[in-house]
């Protein structure tokens, strides 16, 4: 006997039992249990009605009162089907509203957070930011100043949807209003105050904030709980980890941020990224080894930074477990000028 035959036999017994006993309390219980089983087996309401009509003839039910009583059983079954349909419609409506919110947030990011990569003499810049879904929690910004300096930042907002997009817009405008001569530590302190006062208490931001001086190829940066960056020394073929101490933005007001300085020789590169890179899960579920990323940089070190980040992204896409996708952002600045 197949599970469909078992279901038909169970419904037949359900009808006969109620006709014989008229136990309404028992009917409510057993009918709802039967409905759950039928729904799990993807039996549709019209199939349920067709089954009832077929059983009226098969049992058979010739007495008008018995036929009328059997309809009480069908009614109880349909009540549960009705609840399920209402739940289904409510879920669809909720999903539709959620999709609309994501579309608004994605549009907001596209129009307000788009960053142009400037063309700068003796410096090459590459950046890529790919969301896991419609809306990204990652963000990068690059600002070229008239005094021969470049401000840049890579951030990761712990939060999604419209609130995250608004938070990133706030960060962008906060950066745009920051003076080129303002040290990264002071800039982060200012942005921290902005986030702490205006963003939801459950939302935090990690950020790597850098200032590059074209005049002497010097870099200074501060970090708000962000992933450590890597400075690739071309001549020595070595990587130096760059990390600055500081709380994530939005946790505590008046937070102080450490400032770190470094010098870039010709062809040296600064590599900044989000945890979508460092915590990437491979097909076997294991986390990626950052030594693999370093080796990719070595392999492509003579290429333009934009080609390098694209090369790394394509390699990561091939090895990434698609069930563990996260927003992914990479930024590279390469010094092409001799010190």
Residue pairs with C-beta under 8 A, 6 or more apart in sequence:
1 9
3 41
4 41
7 37
7 38
7 41
7 43
8 51
8 55
10 34
10 37
11 34
11 51
11 52
11 55
12 55
12 58
12 59
14 27
14 30
14 31
14 34
14 73
15 55
15 59
15 61
15 70
15 73
16 59
17 23
17 26
17 30
18 26
18 27
18 69
18 70
18 72
18 73
19 61
19 66
19 69
19 70
22 69
27 72
27 73
27 76
28 76
31 73
31 76
31 77
31 79
31 80
32 76
32 80
34 77
35 76
35 77
35 79
35 80
35 81
35 84
36 80
38 48
38 77
38 81
39 80
39 81
39 84
45 78
45 81
45 85
48 74
48 77
48 78
48 81
49 74
52 70
52 71
52 73
52 74
55 70
56 67
56 70
61 67
61 70
101 161
101 162
102 133
102 134
102 135
102 161
103 134
104 162
105 134
105 135
105 161
105 162
105 164
105 165
106 134
106 135
106 165
108 162
108 165
108 166
108 169
109 135
109 136
109 165
109 168
112 165
112 169
112 172
113 139
113 141
113 165
113 168
113 169
113 172
115 127
115 140
115 141
115 142
116 142
117 125
117 126
117 127
117 142
117 306
118 125
118 142
118 144
118 150
120 144
120 150
120 214
121 214
122 214
122 335
122 336
122 337
123 150
123 212
123 214
123 333
123 334
123 335
123 336
123 337
124 304
124 305
124 306
124 333
124 334
124 336
125 142
125 305
125 306
125 331
125 332
125 333
125 334
126 304
126 305
126 306
126 307
126 308
126 309
126 310
126 330
126 331
126 332
126 334
127 140
127 142
127 306
127 309
127 329
127 330
127 331
127 332
128 306
128 309
128 310
128 313
128 328
128 329
128 330
129 136
129 138
129 139
129 140
129 327
129 328
129 329
129 330
130 136
130 313
130 327
130 328
130 329
131 137
131 138
131 327
132 276
132 325
132 326
132 327
132 328
135 160
135 161
135 164
135 165
136 327
136 329
137 156
137 157
137 158
137 159
137 160
137 164
137 327
138 154
138 155
138 156
138 157
138 274
138 276
138 327
138 328
138 329
139 153
139 154
139 155
139 156
139 157
139 168
139 171
139 172
139 329
140 152
140 153
140 154
140 155
140 329
140 331
141 151
141 152
141 153
141 155
141 171
141 172
141 175
142 150
142 151
142 152
143 150
143 151
143 152
143 175
143 176
143 180
144 150
145 151
145 180
146 180
147 180
147 181
148 213
148 214
148 215
149 180
149 181
149 211
149 212
149 213
149 214
150 211
150 212
150 214
150 333
151 175
151 178
151 180
151 187
151 209
151 210
151 211
152 209
152 210
152 212
152 272
152 331
152 333
153 171
153 175
153 207
153 208
153 209
153 210
154 207
154 208
154 226
154 272
154 273
154 274
154 329
154 331
155 168
155 171
155 205
155 206
155 207
155 208
155 226
156 205
156 206
156 207
156 226
156 274
156 275
156 327
156 329
157 164
157 167
157 168
157 203
157 204
157 205
158 203
158 204
158 205
158 206
158 248
159 167
159 200
159 202
159 203
159 204
163 199
163 200
163 203
164 203
167 195
167 199
167 203
167 205
170 194
170 195
170 198
170 199
171 191
171 194
171 195
171 205
171 207
174 190
174 191
174 194
175 187
175 191
178 187
178 190
180 211
182 190
183 211
183 220
183 222
183 259
184 209
184 210
184 211
184 220
184 221
184 222
184 257
184 259
185 222
185 256
185 257
185 258
185 259
187 209
187 222
188 207
188 209
188 222
188 223
188 224
188 246
188 249
188 257
189 254
189 255
189 256
189 257
191 207
191 209
191 224
191 249
192 224
192 247
192 249
192 250
192 253
192 255
192 257
193 253
193 254
195 204
195 205
195 249
195 250
196 249
196 250
196 251
196 252
196 253
197 253
199 205
199 250
201 250
203 250
204 225
204 248
204 249
204 250
204 251
205 224
205 248
205 249
205 250
206 223
206 224
206 225
206 226
206 227
206 248
206 249
206 274
207 223
207 224
207 226
207 249
208 221
208 223
208 224
208 226
208 227
208 229
208 272
209 221
209 222
209 223
209 224
210 219
210 220
210 221
210 270
210 272
210 333
211 219
211 220
211 221
212 218
212 219
212 264
212 333
213 219
214 337
216 339
217 263
217 264
217 265
217 335
217 337
217 339
218 261
218 262
218 263
218 264
219 231
219 261
219 262
219 263
219 264
219 270
220 259
220 260
220 261
220 262
221 229
221 242
221 244
221 259
221 260
221 262
222 244
222 246
222 257
222 258
222 259
222 260
223 243
223 244
223 245
223 246
223 257
223 258
224 246
224 247
224 248
224 249
224 255
224 257
225 246
225 247
225 248
225 249
226 274
227 272
227 273
227 274
227 275
227 277
227 278
228 241
228 242
228 243
229 241
229 242
229 243
229 270
229 271
229 272
229 273
230 239
230 240
230 241
230 242
230 270
230 271
230 294
230 297
231 239
231 240
231 241
231 242
231 262
231 264
231 268
231 269
231 270
231 271
232 238
232 239
232 240
232 268
232 269
232 270
232 271
232 294
232 297
232 298
232 301
233 239
233 240
233 265
233 268
234 265
234 266
234 267
234 268
234 269
234 301
235 265
235 266
235 267
235 268
237 298
239 294
239 297
240 262
242 260
242 262
242 270
243 260
244 257
244 258
244 259
244 260
245 257
245 258
246 255
246 256
246 257
246 258
247 255
262 270
263 339
264 270
264 335
264 339
265 335
265 338
265 339
266 335
266 336
266 337
266 338
266 339
267 301
267 334
267 335
267 336
268 334
268 335
269 297
269 301
269 305
269 308
269 332
269 333
269 334
269 335
270 331
270 332
270 333
271 293
271 297
271 330
271 331
271 332
272 330
272 331
272 332
273 293
273 328
273 329
273 330
273 331
274 327
274 328
274 329
274 330
275 326
276 326
276 327
276 328
276 329
277 288
277 293
277 312
277 316
277 328
277 329
277 330
278 287
278 288
278 290
279 287
279 288
279 326
280 287
280 288
280 316
280 319
280 320
280 324
280 326
280 328
281 287
281 288
281 320
281 321
281 323
281 324
282 288
282 319
282 320
282 321
283 319
283 320
283 321
284 321
285 321
285 324
288 316
288 319
293 312
296 308
296 311
296 312
296 315
297 308
297 312
299 311
300 307
300 308
300 311
300 312
301 308
303 311
304 334
305 332
305 333
305 334
308 332
309 330
309 331
309 332
312 330
313 328
313 330
316 328
